[in-house]
Amino acid sequence: MFPVSETTTTTMIQNSIMKTMFILTWHDLDSGIIAEREFINEKGKDHSGSINALNLAQVIDANSWPWKLEKALPGGGKELSMSNWNGENL
């Protein structure tokens, strides 16, 4: 195995934190469309991905449309973070 420098380890940790993806899915009841949007943290802005996703979720929630917010897991799965209006069933 090759030795890993402290700088390389720090970069790997930063990339895994920065690449955190949040997926917002909602059902537009007016048009019948189920839509999805992905959010990723912006460099230098902690929690920007989740904050941007929650800002859009607030607008969707005001329309009383079902929605859910999931965090993408490193292994390819998803973890339900929150939902409203029965959105966990989307």
Buried (B, 14 or more C-beta within 10 A) or exposed (E): EEEEEEEEEEEEEEEEEBEBBBBBBBBBEEEEEEEEEEBBBEEEEEEBBBBBBBEBBEEBBEEEBBBBBBBBEEEEEBEEBBBBBEBEEB
